[in-house]
Amino acid sequence: MNADLILHTSAIRAACPVLGFQSFLPIDEGWSSFVVEARTAQSGQSWIFRFPRRPEIVKSLEIEIALLPYLARALPVCVPQFEIIVPGPDGRPAFVGYPKILGSALDSVLADYPEAQPNLAQQIGEILSALHQTTLPWVVHRLLPRRTVLDWKRSYLDLYQKVRQQVYPMLDASRQGAATALWEGFLRQRDHFRFEVALIHGDLGAEHILCDPVCNRVTGILDWEDACTGDPALDFVGLLQSGGEGFVCQVLTAYRGKSGANFWARVNFYTKIIPFYEILFGLETSDLLRTQAGLLRLQGILDD
């Protein structure tokens, strides 16, 4: 048992003595949180506990705490419900816990049960329609500011400058040119910023969409820490990666939101820049392996 798991296990036991957790399993080594699955001895019920890895993630967790009760009512799917919120010495959340939502990740279900694809695509389209049309009360928007399209563009301009400063020195001249064409080709096209800002998940990878292949349904949407107001096209990136264009097209047939101009160009751009995030995160956390893995993926994209 590693040191982090020992520390977090002790914290869970201290915060929840009545539940009588007996087994603990780390289930995620993600960028933002250390995640532990805890199982009770008598009922065998599983709970998920999330411990923020960095101070800025605490802010995201506070947003989730405010946001998820509204999403539970607005969306036709289960989302985590934090029944346990443990404050730290500063009064801000140190960690949260919720009953585990059962299901398998979307990508594994699509691979093993291709016949489930049409129904799952329709349900995801309906879920995204509801999400992108959700109007939040002011109490949530105090933590989750409303952003305009111009705000969205500025955030990518800022990210581009960060990429030029930190990632470009790791690329040869040819790949720097390809990266410039990728970023500036997107940022300079006005049609890429003619969409209606909506509430989005912000990180809707296949691992965050749980499905029951037997019942052929989506059982839950996880990890809302990147939720924000922004471009709805971003929520289709993970679907493109896990199911391909055909699957996204199926989702779009059930989607009732406004995809906006140049939908596919936006989705493809957001997909291609993912390795830049991985490299920047690796540099920020001094994780050489992650930095190298992101760089290798980026080189493949820029050489294509």
C-alpha atoms as one frame of an Amber mdcrd trajectory, in Angstrom:
protein
   0.000   0.000   0.000   1.550   3.312  -1.073   1.864   6.321   1.207  -0.975
   8.275  -0.434  -3.397   5.389  -0.102  -2.458   4.850   3.564  -3.012   8.539
   4.296  -6.337   8.716   2.445  -7.580   5.436   3.916  -6.993   6.796   7.411
  -8.877   9.987   6.528 -11.849   8.013   5.169 -12.012   5.783   8.245 -11.874
   8.806  10.554 -14.577  10.696   8.642 -16.964   7.759   8.165 -16.681   5.356
  11.124 -20.359   4.383  10.950 -20.111   3.021   7.399 -17.507   0.452   8.434
 -15.344   0.435   5.320 -13.105  -2.600   5.177 -11.401  -2.643   1.767  -9.807
   0.217  -0.115  -8.627   0.313  -3.695  -7.000   3.182  -5.600  -8.853   3.351
  -8.901  -7.400   6.435 -10.562  -4.044   8.112 -10.952  -5.575  11.056 -12.761
  -4.351  14.584 -13.260  -6.616  16.223 -10.716  -7.612  13.880  -7.914  -6.497
  10.766  -6.095  -9.515   8.468  -6.220 -10.233   5.628  -3.801 -12.976   3.009
  -3.932 -14.033   1.932  -0.445 -16.272  -1.056   0.214 -18.336  -1.735   3.324
 -17.942  -5.080   5.069 -21.583  -6.005   5.633 -23.471  -4.802   2.571 -20.573
  -4.752   0.130 -21.669  -1.312  -1.050 -18.942   0.676  -2.766 -18.238   4.366
  -2.334 -15.956   6.633  -4.337 -13.747   9.181  -2.557 -11.900  11.965  -4.374
  -8.944  13.844  -2.891  -7.813  16.955  -4.822  -4.164  16.745  -5.825  -3.547
  20.478  -6.133  -4.973  23.677  -4.557  -6.642  24.827  -7.776  -8.622  21.583
  -7.900 -10.274  22.506  -4.601 -11.954  25.397  -6.407 -13.237  22.989  -9.055
 -14.523  20.710  -6.324 -16.446  23.595  -4.759 -18.061  24.214  -8.144 -19.062
  20.543  -8.379 -20.574  20.632  -4.901 -22.799  23.519  -5.981 -23.489  22.229
  -9.497 -24.271  18.529  -9.143 -27.598  18.815  -7.254 -28.993  20.900 -10.144
 -27.636  18.511 -12.767 -29.216  15.575 -10.937 -32.607  17.169 -11.608 -31.864
  18.508 -15.091 -30.259  15.491 -16.759 -31.798  12.138 -17.758 -28.852  10.256
 -16.226 -27.216   9.758 -12.835 -24.405  12.051 -11.714 -22.353  11.769  -8.512
 -24.097  12.984  -5.390 -21.612  13.992  -2.714 -23.132  12.596   0.464 -19.847
  13.045   2.313 -18.007  16.382   2.205 -15.073  16.611   4.602 -13.613  20.086
   5.210  -9.918  20.758   5.623  -8.321  23.067   8.219  -9.185  26.088   6.048
 -12.854  25.097   5.829 -12.641  24.239   2.143 -13.345  20.641   1.022 -10.464
  18.257   1.710 -12.251  15.340   0.049 -15.703  14.128  -0.971 -17.426  10.766
  -1.149 -20.434   9.388  -2.980 -22.091   6.001  -3.593 -20.499   4.390  -6.624
 -22.467   4.583  -9.862 -22.303   1.184 -11.522 -21.370   0.737 -15.155 -18.542
   0.183 -17.608 -16.658   2.863 -19.528 -18.162   3.773 -22.895 -15.142   2.747
 -24.968 -15.071  -0.792 -23.576 -18.832  -1.190 -24.131 -18.590   0.034 -27.730
 -15.735  -2.399 -28.364 -17.394  -5.425 -26.757 -21.046  -4.721 -27.589 -21.217
  -2.990 -30.988 -24.938  -3.736 -31.189 -25.458  -1.326 -28.263 -24.042   1.617
 -30.203 -27.282   3.088 -31.674 -29.157   3.145 -28.360 -26.197   4.521 -26.427
 -25.645   7.210 -29.064 -29.281   8.294 -28.822 -29.116   8.483 -25.023 -25.875
  10.477 -25.085 -27.428  12.864 -27.592 -30.379  13.374 -25.258 -28.080  13.867
 -22.261 -25.969  16.458 -24.075 -29.114  18.209 -25.297 -30.333  18.567 -21.719
 -26.914  19.628 -20.435 -26.289  22.253 -23.097 -29.738  23.738 -22.523 -29.464
  23.812 -18.725 -29.903  27.224 -17.117 -28.216  27.515 -13.748 -29.346  29.678
 -10.826 -27.267  32.635  -9.714 -26.032  30.754  -6.645 -24.095  28.385  -8.926
 -22.930  31.120 -11.263 -21.236  32.823  -8.322 -18.688  30.001  -8.561 -19.114
  29.217 -12.249 -18.931  32.539 -14.126 -20.869  33.013 -17.353 -18.397  33.305
 -20.229 -18.905  34.834 -23.634 -17.568  33.576 -26.951 -14.929  36.300 -26.719
 -13.876  35.016 -23.283 -13.606  31.539 -24.782 -11.394  32.782 -27.614  -9.193
  34.729 -25.217  -8.628  31.605 -23.139  -7.298  29.795 -26.225  -5.161  32.761
 -27.216  -3.635  32.650 -23.730  -3.122  28.901 -24.018  -1.449  29.358 -27.397
   1.023  31.824 -25.904   1.804  29.349 -23.138   2.326  26.629 -25.740   4.727
  28.837 -27.694   6.715  29.603 -24.568   6.897  26.117 -23.064   6.249  23.531
 -25.769   7.790  25.083 -28.890  11.361  24.806 -27.521  10.832  21.024 -27.473
   9.928  20.923 -31.193  12.119  21.185 -34.274  11.503  23.967 -36.807   9.283
  21.853 -39.049   6.986  20.820 -36.195   6.890  24.355 -34.839   5.601  25.439
 -38.236   2.950  22.708 -38.196   1.894  23.715 -34.674   1.627  27.367 -35.728
  -0.536  26.408 -38.702  -2.774  24.333 -36.423  -3.285  27.014 -33.780  -3.401
  30.121 -35.963  -5.506  28.412 -38.612  -8.108  27.870 -35.914  -7.821  31.129
 -33.988  -7.939  33.381 -37.061 -11.112  31.864 -38.524 -14.138  33.853 -37.323
 -16.560  31.037 -38.045 -14.854  28.954 -35.346 -16.240  31.421 -32.805 -19.816
  31.624 -33.971 -21.487  29.339 -31.484 -23.816  29.814 -28.539 -22.073  29.410
 -25.213 -23.586  26.609 -23.129 -22.986  24.727 -19.914 -20.590  21.917 -20.861
 -18.965  18.987 -19.093 -15.553  20.036 -20.376 -13.846  16.631 -20.137 -16.324
  14.098 -21.483 -13.912  11.267 -22.169 -15.146   7.703 -22.549 -13.983   6.900
 -19.015 -16.448   9.464 -17.672 -19.470   7.897 -19.421 -20.672   4.740 -17.671
 -22.903   2.246 -19.459 -24.737  -0.992 -18.738 -24.349  -3.160 -21.843 -26.949
  -5.658 -20.649 -29.686  -3.041 -20.242 -28.197  -1.059 -23.139 -28.269   2.264
 -21.314 -26.048   5.028 -20.031 -25.916   4.746 -16.240 -23.868   7.764 -15.229
 -21.705  10.735 -16.158 -18.730  11.281 -13.851 -16.085  13.895 -12.992 -17.612
  17.333 -13.510 -14.621  19.295 -12.209 -13.994  20.885 -15.629 -17.618  21.958
 -16.100 -17.855  25.492 -17.429 -19.704  27.683 -19.876 -18.096  27.298 -23.284
 -18.193  25.685 -26.707 -20.611  22.723 -26.874 -18.356  21.106 -29.507 -15.800
  20.328 -26.801 -18.157  17.725 -25.315 -17.989  15.695 -28.538 -14.203  15.240
 -28.486 -14.198  12.177 -26.234 -17.015  10.646 -28.291 -14.949  11.078 -31.453
 -11.948   9.430 -29.808 -13.906   6.478 -28.442 -16.446   5.855 -31.191 -15.229
   7.642 -34.316 -17.072   9.970 -36.662 -19.884   7.504 -37.300 -20.718   7.336
 -33.612 -20.661  11.132 -33.257 -23.026  11.393 -36.231 -25.404   9.014 -34.464
 -25.232  11.150 -31.328 -25.938  14.267 -33.385 -29.161  12.778 -34.761 -30.557
  12.828 -31.212 -28.876  16.096 -30.223 -31.204  19.077 -29.872 -28.621  21.667
 -28.925 -27.047  24.195 -31.288 -23.806  22.836 -32.701 -22.950  26.129 -34.431
 -20.847  26.888 -37.499 -17.842  24.738 -38.404 -18.770  22.108 -35.819 -16.399
  19.443 -37.139 -13.490  21.875 -37.504 -13.901  22.852 -33.857 -14.139  19.257
 -32.663 -11.075  18.250 -34.677  -9.028  21.178 -33.360  -9.893  20.421 -29.725
  -8.954  16.790 -30.358  -5.608  17.591 -31.932  -4.427  19.902 -29.160  -4.908
  17.361 -26.350  -1.187  16.425 -26.309  -0.312  20.075 -25.631  -2.268  19.844
 -22.367  -0.472  16.637 -21.459   2.945  18.184 -22.086   2.118  21.333 -20.125
   0.806  19.276 -17.224   3.910  17.096 -17.277   6.130  20.180 -17.188   4.095
  21.749 -14.396   4.291  18.624 -12.218   7.840  17.608 -13.230   6.445  14.361
 -14.616   8.990  13.452 -17.272   7.169  10.327 -18.437   3.918  12.206 -19.014
   5.769  14.992 -20.809   7.518  12.536 -23.097   4.312  10.604 -23.790   2.517
  13.833 -24.721   5.400  14.929 -26.909   5.393  11.622 -28.774   1.662  11.909
 -29.428   2.027  15.510 -30.516   4.783  14.664 -32.968   2.513  12.066 -34.567
  -0.232  14.672 -35.020   2.082  17.361 -36.381   3.776  14.917 -38.773   0.463
  13.712 -40.183
